[in-house]
Amino acid sequence: MRVNGPGPSIGLSFGPALTPTVRALLAANITVFLLRFLLGDGETRYAFDHLFGLVPREALDRLYLWQFVTYMFLHQNFWHIFFNMFLLWMFGSEIDSQWGKRAFLRYYLFTGIGAGLVYVLLMPRIEPATAAIPLIGASGAGYGILTAYGLLYPERRVLLWFLIPIKVKWFVIGLGVFELLATRTPSSVGHLAHLGGILFGVLYLKVGDTLWRKYTRARRRNRARGRFHVLDDAPPPAPRDEIDGILEKISREGLASLTEQERETLRRASRKN
């Protein structure tokens, strides 16, 4: 539940309208969750998780790079997927409405992949056994969405534990501190991935978005230059009378009689437009 607006008249609203992009992400996650559930608890699910979950050893040594994307769509149990999808809907829908489908999906995948990258590079150094254990879940991308929401709407309030109003910026900072402290104790929760989602969210919003816009603008300019050949610095064509005079001189005295300036004038006149 979100509390909007400062002052005594506080309006309560239970979540934003569901956008098409968020709806598609919800559908994809729920579909994969049901598929994984139908696989049972045996060898088939084990193989499925090790193929599509993010296994540090597989991703780095065997270059199973697709795992950096697919792991975000796998979830362990009902509460795991419920809280991640709740977070996606609650905070992602408004960002999607403001940014548009492409920008939102780009950010979602960027933070999710970044979260996985941080986990893969650091977690096996902290706990070597995790190198062979798959990381699953959309929490990294979810924390990236929370980060974006906190930076876009820092003064808005959310209800912590559905009871305590707190500004979004303090909520996000508090989560970051908690996740940082939690990495110091053994846990089955991917706290490093959560931190990675926050880190890559800040990186994208502060630096990456500007670089992406510059890149797309440069690409559009290069495309336009490839379609149109504009001679901005081409000299104007010589007057017709001047050309006729040079041609008459050639007929009287020959080509060798022309000066260098007359030769250049004749060359310009012979160019195709």
TAQUIMO-V846829 format. One record per residue. RES is the residue in one letter. SS is DSSP state (H for helix, E for strand, L for the rest). OMEGA is omega in whole degrees, -180 to 180 (* if undefined). NEAR is the number of other C-alpha atoms within 8 Angstrom. Layout:
RES,SS,OMEGA,NEAR
RES,SS,OMEGA,NEAR
This chain:
M,L,-178,9
R,E,176,10
V,E,-176,13
N,E,169,10
G,L,176,9
P,L,174,7
G,L,-175,5
P,L,-178,4
S,L,-177,6
I,L,179,9
G,E,-180,7
L,E,175,8
S,E,-179,9
F,L,172,6
G,L,-180,8
P,L,175,9
A,L,-178,6
L,L,-180,8
T,L,-180,9
P,H,-178,6
T,H,178,9
V,H,179,13
R,H,179,9
A,H,178,8
L,H,176,8
L,H,-179,9
A,H,-180,8
A,H,-180,9
N,H,-179,11
I,H,179,9
T,H,180,8
V,H,178,10
F,H,179,12
L,H,178,8
L,H,179,8
R,H,179,11
F,H,-179,7
L,H,179,6
L,L,-180,9
G,L,-176,8
D,L,-174,7
G,L,-176,7
E,H,-178,6
T,H,178,9
R,H,178,11
Y,H,179,9
A,H,179,8
F,H,-179,10
D,H,-179,10
H,H,176,11
L,H,-175,8
F,H,170,11
G,L,-178,15
L,E,179,16
V,L,-175,14
P,H,-178,14
R,H,180,9
E,H,-177,11
A,H,-176,13
L,H,-175,9
D,H,-178,6
R,L,179,7
L,L,171,7
Y,L,-170,8
L,L,179,8
W,L,-178,7
Q,H,179,13
F,H,177,13
V,H,-172,11
T,H,-177,11
Y,H,-178,14
M,H,-175,14
F,H,178,13
L,L,178,16
H,L,-172,12
Q,L,-176,8
N,L,-175,6
F,H,-176,7
W,H,177,6
H,H,-179,10
I,H,-178,14
F,H,-177,8
F,H,178,8
N,H,180,12
M,H,175,9
F,H,179,8
L,H,178,11
L,H,180,12
W,H,-172,12
M,H,-175,9
F,H,-177,11
G,H,-175,12
S,H,-178,14
E,H,177,9
I,H,177,11
D,H,179,14
S,H,-177,9
Q,H,-174,6
W,H,-172,9
G,L,-172,8
K,H,-174,9
R,H,-179,7
A,H,-179,9
F,H,179,11
L,H,178,9
R,H,180,8
Y,H,-179,10
Y,H,-179,12
L,H,180,10
F,H,-179,11
T,H,178,16
G,H,178,18
I,H,178,11
G,H,177,11
A,H,178,17
G,H,180,13
L,H,178,10
V,H,-179,12
Y,H,-176,12
V,H,-177,11
L,H,-173,9
L,H,-171,9
M,H,179,13
P,H,177,12
R,H,179,7
I,H,178,6
E,L,-175,8
P,H,-178,8
A,H,-178,7
T,H,179,10
A,H,-178,12
A,H,-177,9
I,L,-179,9
P,L,170,11
L,E,179,9
I,L,175,12
G,L,-178,14
A,L,-175,13
S,H,180,12
G,H,177,17
A,H,178,16
G,H,177,14
Y,H,174,12
G,H,177,16
I,H,177,13
L,H,179,12
T,H,179,12
A,H,-180,12
Y,H,179,13
G,H,179,11
L,H,-180,8
L,H,-176,6
Y,L,-172,9
P,L,-175,10
E,L,177,7
R,L,-178,11
R,E,171,12
V,E,178,12
L,E,178,12
L,E,-175,8
W,L,179,5
F,L,-177,6
L,L,-169,6
I,E,176,8
P,E,179,9
I,E,179,10
K,E,-175,11
V,H,-177,14
K,H,179,11
W,H,178,8
F,H,-179,9
V,H,178,11
I,H,179,8
G,H,177,8
L,H,180,8
G,H,179,10
V,H,179,8
F,H,-179,8
E,H,178,12
L,H,179,11
L,H,-177,8
A,H,179,8
T,L,-177,9
R,L,-180,6
T,L,179,6
P,L,-178,5
S,L,176,5
S,L,180,4
V,L,-179,4
G,L,-178,9
H,H,178,10
L,H,177,14
A,H,176,13
H,H,177,13
L,H,178,14
G,H,177,16
G,H,177,18
I,H,-178,15
L,H,-179,9
F,H,174,13
G,H,178,15
V,H,-180,10
L,H,-180,9
Y,H,-175,10
L,H,-178,9
K,H,-175,8
V,H,-170,8
G,H,-178,9
D,H,178,9
T,H,179,8
L,H,179,8
W,H,179,8
R,H,178,8
K,H,-180,8
Y,H,-179,8
T,H,177,8
R,H,179,8
A,H,180,8
R,H,178,8
R,H,178,8
R,H,-180,8
N,H,177,8
R,H,-179,8
A,H,179,8
R,H,179,8
G,H,-179,7
R,H,-175,6
F,L,177,6
H,L,-175,6
V,L,178,4
L,L,-177,5
D,L,-175,4
D,L,179,4
A,L,-180,5
P,L,179,4
P,L,179,4
P,L,180,6
A,L,177,9
P,L,-177,6
R,H,-179,6
D,H,-180,6
E,H,179,8
I,H,-180,12
D,H,179,8
G,H,180,8
I,H,179,11
L,H,178,8
E,H,179,8
K,H,179,11
I,H,-179,11
S,H,-179,7
R,H,-168,6
E,H,179,8
G,L,-177,9
L,H,-176,6
A,H,-178,5
S,H,-176,8
L,L,174,11
T,L,179,6
E,H,179,6
Q,H,179,6
E,H,177,9
R,H,179,9
E,H,177,8
T,H,-180,10
L,H,178,10
R,H,179,8
R,H,-178,9
A,H,-177,9
S,H,179,6
R,L,176,6
K,L,177,3
N,L,*,2
